[in-house]
């Protein structure tokens, strides 16, 4: 009433901050379910399955992908980059690798792998997730 909320709890031994945090925690779960409905990031749809087994596997894969994306967001946040899952995945998708092939005078041509131009945020994400170490060697 009038923009105020009254929280009633039986947890008399909890500090006030924990009671408020517990009250607000369902919003994170609701955000995750909303994220699963977003067709552009980590979502259930489109689902092209008809059997119960395949639907269960699809749902499991979607929940697992969302969990990994949320853990990545959390890891980035602990390292100073506070982004939503969608922003994080968009930034990571912008990091691309290019292979330059130089002709040789004899034998095999030389190939050099390098990342395309990236922003400072993307550069920080490369460091956080150690992408340079996971990139294939040329």
C-alpha angles and dihedrals in degrees: 000000000000092000094305128117126208114208117201116195141166091211097100092159094059120096116245092250091058092049091052091045091050090050092051097043096085088065088067090054091047089051090052091052090048088050090055089058092053104102093202101059126022109342146149094234140114093041114179097182132111107179124078092236094054092045091052091050091048092050091047091051091048093049091046091050091049091049092051091047091050091049089050090051090050092049090050091048092053087053094052103269110113108190137141119252091256093050091047094050091046091051092048091047088056091061105091135173125224127200115212114198116201119197115240131215090234137354125013121358116247119248125200122191120205140159119254119243109298136186123250090257091053090047089054090049089052088056095044096050094034092234094160090062092049095048115104115263119242 
